[in-house]
């Protein structure tokens, strides 16, 4: 009888240990799922092109304002930057739980779009279809593809440089 009681106690102990471990893993999994920092990052390929002739802008610094809403982006509270390669391409890494909208500026250049301070672009549209900024510098357009965002710019005129 003593041996069977010992086995029962051992089985109960093992059962409690398994339940305790399962609880720890469950709590850890829920905490990881609720932590936005643990969410999968999205890569967006940003391409900087001269809006007049479509040539890629190599080694161009792009300032990217990010946010959860259009107004958050327009406030310029959160930002990151990237430098383009020889093909005018740079990779923007974002957390979808923290960024739903972006606005992109190119150092030393003027954006080829009307009222650029008010223009913000949807991450959902960029990732699903691709997107290009308006191009008021010429009739030039580029084909869009999912995950690709094109920014058209031109050099600043002397008068624009003097205002800066």
N, C-alpha and C positions, 0 to 999 in steps of 0.2 A: 504494500500500500504506500509506503514511503517513496518508492521509486516513481510511482505514477503521479503522486502529488508534486514531486520534483520536476517531472516532465511538464505537468500543467503549469507550474510556476514559470518554467523556462519558456514555454510557448507563449504565455501571457506577456512575459518580458519582451520577447521578440516581436510580438504583435504591437506593443506600445512603442518600441523603437521604430518599427516600420511606419506607424501612424505619425510619429513625431517627424521623421525624415520627410514623409510626403507633405506634411504641413509646411515645413521649412521651404521645400521646393515650390510649393504652390504660392506662398507669400512672396518669395523671390521672383517668381514669374510674373505675378501681378504688378509688383513694384517696377520691374523692367519694362512692362508694357505701358505703364503710366508715365514713364520718364521720357520726355521729348528728346533728351540728349541721346537716348539709346535708339531712337527711331532711325530708320534707314535714311541715309543722305541721298540726295538726288544730284546728279551732275548735269549741268546745262552748259552747252557749248555756245559761247558768245563770240560773234564775229564782228569785227570793226572794219567797215569798208568806207572808202571815199565815195560820198554820194554823187559826185559828178561823173566819175569814170568807173566805179566799181572795183578799183584796185584795193587789195587788202592793206591794212595799216599795221605793219610790223612793229613790234616793241612799243605798242601804244598802251599807256596806262588807262584803265577804265575804272571809274568809281561807280560802285553799284550800291544804291540805297535799297534796303529791304524792309519788309513788314508784313503783318497779318492783314492789314487793310490798306486801301488806297490812301487814306489820310495819314496813316502811320508812315508810309513811304514818302509822301509829300513833305512831312515834317523833317525828313532827313535825320532821324534819330539813330537809326542803325544802318551801318554801311560796311562794305568790304571793298577790296580792290583786287585787280588782276592785271597782268601784263600779257599782251598778245604775242604769239609766235610769228614766224615769217609769213604765215598765211593769214594773219590777222585774227587768229583763234586763241581763245583763252577758256579755261574750264572754271565755271562757277559751281561751288559745292554748297548746297543749302539743305537745311532741315525743313521738310514740308510742314512740320508741326509749328515752326517758327516763322516761316516765310511763305506768303501766298501771292505777293506782288513785288515787282522790282521797278526801278528806274535807273537808267545807265547814262553816265556822262563820260566824255573822252577828254583827257587833259589837253589843253592848248588848242582845242578844236571846237567848232560850233555844230550842234546837232541839226540835221536836215529835217526838222519837223516843226510844225506850228506850235507855239506855246509849250515848249519842252518841260517847263516846271510843273505843268498839270498832267503830263502824259505818264501813266503808269501801266505796267504790263502784267498780265496774269500768268502765274507759274503753271496753272492747270492748262491754259491754252498753249503755252510754250512746250510743255512736256507731251501734250497729246497731238498737236498739229504742227508746231513750230510757229515762229512769229518774226516779223520784221517791223522795225519802226517805220513810220511814214518817211518818204523821201521827197522833200520839197526842193532838193538841189538839182534834180533831173527826173526824167521819166524812167530811169533805171530801177529795176526790181530784181530780186533774186528768188529762186525757188526755196521754199521753206520745207523743213523736215522736222519730225518730232524731236524735241530736246535741243533744237537749234534756235538761237535768237540773234538776229542781225541788226546792227546799229549803223545807220548812215550818218556820216559827218563830213565837214569840209573845213579847210583852214579859216581862221578868223581874218576878217578884213582889217586894215589898219585902224579904221574908226572903232571897230569892235575891240581890238587890242588896247586902244587908248582908254576905253571905258572900264577895262578890268582893273 
